[in-house]
Every structure is written in structure tokens, then in C-alpha cells.
């Protein structure tokens, strides 16, 4: 099983970052409710949204932004 992050959508494909590389997956293979920045779990041909992982990523990004823009 691999973890990936939805980087962007290009036409009918989602570009997913996995470690230091990206893969292109047809949007039709993704859960209907995924967005850019969401973390997904890829297990063979099954792709699921990792809601808990997404929440953790967003919290980390918010904390970094707060540190960056701290006065």
C-alpha cells in the first residue's frame, strides 16, 4: 500500500505525488469527493481517501504558515 497526495488535476487525470515521483491516475478511478491536497491510499487498483491523513497534512501546513507569517 502506498500513500500519495493529489497534486493537481489535468484534464481527465489526477497527478498524485508519491514520495519523490508522480503518477497519473484517471479521475474516474478516484473516490468522487477527492480534492487537490488530499491524501489517498493506493492499494493495487483500489484508491481510497485517507481523511485522517489529509487532516494531519493540513494541520502541518497551517502550522508552517503560522510560523512563516508570525509577527
C-alpha positions as CSV (number, residue, x, y, z in Angstrom):
1,X,0.0,0.0,0.0
2,X,1.3,3.5,-0.9
3,X,0.3,6.9,0.3
4,X,0.0,9.7,-2.1
5,X,-1.1,13.3,-2.3
6,X,-3.3,14.8,-5.0
7,X,-1.1,17.4,-6.6
8,X,-3.4,18.6,-9.3
9,X,-5.9,17.7,-12.0
10,X,-5.0,17.8,-15.7
11,X,-7.9,17.0,-18.0
12,X,-9.2,13.6,-17.1
13,X,-6.2,12.7,-14.9
14,X,-5.2,13.3,-11.3
15,X,-1.5,13.8,-10.8
16,X,-0.5,12.1,-7.5
17,X,2.7,12.7,-5.7
18,X,4.2,9.5,-4.1
19,X,7.5,10.2,-2.4
20,X,9.8,11.9,-5.0
21,X,7.8,11.0,-8.1
22,X,4.3,11.5,-9.5
23,X,1.8,9.1,-11.2
24,X,-1.1,9.9,-13.4
25,X,-4.4,8.2,-12.5
26,X,-7.7,8.6,-14.4
27,X,-10.1,10.7,-12.3
28,X,-12.7,8.0,-12.8
29,X,-10.6,5.7,-10.6
30,X,-10.6,8.1,-7.7
31,X,-13.3,8.5,-5.0
32,X,-15.8,11.1,-6.1
33,X,-15.0,13.5,-3.2
34,X,-11.2,14.0,-3.5
35,X,-9.6,17.4,-3.9
36,X,-6.2,18.8,-4.5
37,X,-4.1,18.4,-1.4
38,X,-6.0,15.3,-0.2
39,X,-4.0,12.2,0.9
40,X,-5.0,8.9,-0.7
41,X,-4.1,5.3,-0.1
42,X,-3.3,3.3,-3.2
43,X,-3.6,-0.5,-2.8
44,X,-3.2,-2.1,-6.2
45,X,-6.1,-0.9,-8.3
46,X,-8.1,0.5,-5.2
47,X,-7.7,4.1,-4.3
48,X,-9.3,5.5,-1.1
49,X,-9.4,8.9,0.5
50,X,-7.3,9.0,3.7
51,X,-9.4,11.6,5.6
52,X,-7.3,11.3,8.8
53,X,-4.0,11.7,6.8
54,X,-5.5,14.7,5.0
55,X,-6.4,16.4,8.3
56,X,-2.8,15.9,9.6
57,X,-1.3,17.3,6.4
58,X,-3.5,20.4,6.5
59,X,-2.7,20.9,10.2
60,X,1.1,20.7,9.5
61,X,0.7,23.2,6.6
62,X,-1.3,25.6,8.7
63,X,1.3,25.4,11.5
64,X,4.1,26.1,9.0
65,X,2.2,29.0,7.5
66,X,1.6,30.4,11.0
67,X,5.3,30.2,11.8
68,X,6.2,31.8,8.5
69,X,3.9,34.8,8.9
70,X,4.3,35.2,12.7
71,X,5.0,38.8,13.6
